[in-house]
Amino acid sequence: MNSSDISVRNLWKVFGPGGAKIPTNPELASLSSSELLARTGCVAAVRDMNFDVAKGEVFVIMGLSGSGKSTLIRCLTRLIEPTSGRVTVGNKNILEANAAELRELRRRKMSMVFQHFGLLPHRTVLDNVAYGLQIRGASKSERYARSREVIELVGLKGYEQHFPEQLSGGMQQRVGLGRALAGDPDTILFDEPFSALDPLIRRDMQAEVIRLHKDMGKTMVFVTHDLSEALKLGDRILIMRHGEAVQCGTGDELVGSPANDYIADFVSEVPRSDVLTLKWIAEAVAPGTPSDAPVLSSSTIIRDAIHTVMHSSSPVLVEEAGAITGQIDRDSILSVLRGVRAAA
């Protein structure tokens, strides 16, 4: 991938009296959440977090309620003040940014879309989308021209003069998305933006994010507690528990090679054929396999290979970077469909 847009190192957020001493005290830092609370009255919502978000990546942070994911994403723009560590955006550690630099970061570099839309009820769709540009000092003609472009982009053309109360929940969230896009930020942060929406509207909004990412190539950091949403949207997924990173990887890495029993249990209900790629089930090429057998890329999702494999009279060869790396056959596919765990 490209260079990092965001780099997080040794990031802590501790709530409670004297929380600043905990990251630097090895004994306290090693305590479990319940032990730490009993001993100090503090809660470590984010513990020694380290990760990078590549330019143009959709990076998903997920975990159950109370895992620290929403606190973490708010630390990235200092909506919540981190206790210690580094959050580097570009070449700037935002923990060292002054008030003016922080305002500039939020206005121009990073926009945020929340679960609760936060729209201004007395302003039209056009004025809500233009609000950030108005704060930035853009002229009326400039901000309206840009806002109309964005309104069309998020599928709200014709609703410019409507007020938020006249819109459905999904349409209100589109306004929030438009407002985030209007300032043309490098990165958009999403904090469970669709969790309050009905399932069908939620699916439409997920598709909208995928489409916008494809069209605009923005870096996106997306918080969710929904694994299916994470797998659908994320290039990589960071799973948190008790404020800590448990595993970070692509969807197929999490499902195919879980780091521990917690992750294995977390992904146990995922239909493996919808997530794993052929590299997870390919076996060594057997003697006698025809050289003119069908060939599929190792990055092909197993589900998408079913038709080819089931209609081939011979095993199907698996190719990676121009070289044949293995083969699959009907038994390989059927073992996954039956839920038998294939060896990596």
N, C-alpha and C positions, 0 to 999 in steps of 0.2 A: 504494500500500500504506500500511499504518499506520506509525506512528513506529518508529524503530529500537529493537530490543532490545539489539543488540550493535553497537558501532562500533569498527572497527580502523583505526588510523592509524600509518603509518610503522613498522610492527612488524618487528623484526629478532630472529632467534635465531642467534647465532654460537657454535659449539662450538670450543673450543681456547684456547690461551694468548693473552692480550691481545685476546680477541675484542671487548671493549667498545669498542675504538678504531676498529673497522672501519666501523660505520655513520656515524661522523662524519668519516671520511677519504675524500673523493671519489675519490681515486686507487685506494685499496684496494676501496672499495665498487663500483667499476666493473669490477673484475676478474672473469673467468669463474670458475666453481667450481674448475676444475683449476689455473688460475693462482693463485687465492687460496690453495689448499692448498699449492702449491709454494712460494709466497712467504712465507706466514705460518704454515703448519701448521694453519690454521683452516678450518672448514667452515661456510658460511652456509646453514643449513637453511631459514630463512625470511628473505626479502630484501624489505625496504621494502613490506610488505603493507598494502593499503588496501581495505576493503570495509565495507558495512553489512548487517546482517541485520534485516529488518523484523519487527515483532511478528506472530506467527502464520504466518511463512513457513517453508517447508522449504528450507533453503539447503544445497546439496551442494558439498563440496570434493572434487575428484577429481584424480587424476594417477597416473602409473606409480610403481612402487616407487622410493623415494629422492627423490621430488619434494618432500617436506617436509610433506605433508598431515597426517600424524599428529602431527608436531611442532607444527604450527600449531594444531590443535584442543586440544592439551594446554596450549599457551600461553594459551588463552582462560580457563582457570581456574588458571593458574600451577602446574599439575602439572609443567610444565617452565617454568623462569623465563625470560621474554623478556630479551633483551639491551638493547633500547630500544624506544621507541614508546609507544603508548597502546592500551589495550583498555577501552572504556567500556561498562559494563553499568548500565543506568539512567542515573544521573548521576555514577556513580563510576568513576574510572580505577582498575582493579584492580591496576595496577602500583604504585599508591601505597597499597594496602590493607595494614593490619597483619595479624598472624596471626589475631586474633579476627575481624576483618572478612572475611578469606579463608575461615575456617571457616564463617561465617554464609552467605557466598555459595554454598559447596559444599553446605551442608545445605538451604538454602531456595530459592535462586534458580536454580541450574544443577545438573542431575544428568547422570551420564555412563553410557553403556552401552558396554562394551568387547567386542572380538572374543572374548577369553577371559573366560568368564562371571564368574569371581571369586566364586562362591557359597561359602558356609561349609558344608563337607561334613557337619558334625555338627549342623546346624540344619535343621529342616523347611522346606518351602516357605513356610509361614505365617511362621516366624521369620526366614527370609531376606528376605522382602518387608518385614517389620516392622523390620528391623535399623536402617535410617536413622532411623526414628521413635523407636526406643529410644535411640539416641545423642542425639537431639534432646531427650530427656527426657519424651516422651509417656507417659501412663499405659498400663498393660497393656491395659485394656479399650479405650482410645482407639486404640492402634496396631493391635490385633487387628481391631477393627471396620473401620478404614480398609483394612487389608491384605486382609480378606475381600472388600471392595468391588473392590479393584484386581485381586485374583486372578480374580474373575469377569470383570472387564473384559478381561483378557488371555487368557481362555479356559482357565483352569486350575482351575475349580471342581471339587471332588472330589479334588484332589491336595494339599490343605492339609497333610496329615500325612506326605506322602512326603518322602524325603531326595533330594538332588541325584543321587546315584548310581543312583537308581531311575528317573530320567527320561531321555528322549532328548535329543539336542543341541538340537533345536528347542524342546523344553519347558523345558530349562535356560535358553535365551535368553529365553523368555517370563518366567521368574522374574526374570532380570536386568532386563527391561523393567518388570516390576511393581515391583521395588525402586526403580527410577528414578522411577516415577510416584507412588509412595506418598506422597512428601513434597510433592506438588503443586507442582513447580518451575515457574518461568516458562519455562525453556528446557531442552531435553534434547539432549545432545551424544552422537552415535553415532560410535564409531571402528571402522570396518569390522566391524560387529557380526555380519554374516551370512556372512562370507567362509569360515568353517570348516564351514559347513553344507552338506548335500547339496542339489543344485539344486532339487528339489521342495519341500523344507523351506524353503529360502531364498526361493522364490517365495511360499510361504505367509506367511513373516515379513514380506516386503515388503508384501504385502496387509494384514497386521496393522497395520503402521506407518501405511499410508494410511488405514485405518479409524479408528485411534486419533486421528490428526491431524484427520480430519473430525469426529469426535465431541468432541474436547477442544480443538482449536484451539491447541495448544501450539506455540511456536517450536521448530524443530528444526534442528540443524546436523549434517549427515550426511557422514561421510568414506567414500569408496569408491574402488576402482581399476577398477570395472566400469561402463562407459559405459551399458549397458542399464539397470542399477540406478539410475544417476544420472538418466537420462531418465525413468524410471518414477516416481521419488520427488520430484525437485526442482522447485520453483517457479523457482529460478535455480541455475545451476551455475558454479562457479569452477574452471577448469582450471589446475593448477600444473605447472611444470617447473623443475627446478633451484632450488627455493625461491621462485620468482617466480610472480606471477599472469600468465598468458598471455592469457586472455579470461574474462570473466564475463558471463553472459546466460542467457536462457531457452533451453530445448532447441532450439526452432526457430530462435533467433538463432544458436546455435553451428553448427547444421547448414546453415542457409540463408545465413549470412553469416560464415564463419570468418575470424578476424582475420589469420591467416597460414597458411603451408603446413603448419606443425605441427598446427594445429587441423584444417585440411582433411583431413590424413592421419588424424588421430585419429578423425574422424567419418565417414570414407569408407565404412565398412561398414554404417553405419546405414541401414535402409530409410527413404528420405526420405518416402515416403507415410505412414509411421507417426508422423512427427514434425512435418513442415512443415504450416503452416496455409494456407488459401486465399489469404491476403494475399501469399504468396510467388509465386503463379502467376497471379494475376488480371491481366487486360489491360484496356485502355480499352474502354468499352462501344461496340460497333460500331453504326453507323447501321442501323436496321431491326430491331434486337433487340426483340422484343415486350415491352411494359411489364408484361405479366402473366406474364412468364417466372418460373420458380421462383427463390426468393431464399434464399441461405444466408449465415450470418455469416462474416465474414473470419477469425474465430478457429476455424472448423471445421477439424479435421484432414483432410487430403486423403483419407486412407483412408475416412473417414466420409462423404465427399461422393460417392464413386464411384457408388453406387446411383442417387442423384438425377440426377447428370450423365449417366450412361449410359442412363437411361430418359426423358430429356427430349428433345423434338423440337427444342428451341431452346437456345442458350447459357443458362447459369444465372447469374443476377445475384449479385453479392457485395456485402454490406451491412456497414457499420461505423458505429456510433453513429447509427443511423437514416437514414444516407445511402447511396445506391448508389455504390460506389467502383470497380466494375469488373465483369468477367464472366469466366467460365471455360467451356470446352467439352470435348469428348471428347479433342481433341488435347492440351489443357493437361494433362489427367489422364494420358493415355498417355505423354507425354514424361517425366513423373516415374516412372511405373511401369517405363519402359524404362531408367531411370537417366540420362536426359538432364538435365543441370543446368538448371533454370529460372532465368531472371534474376529478381532481386529486384524 
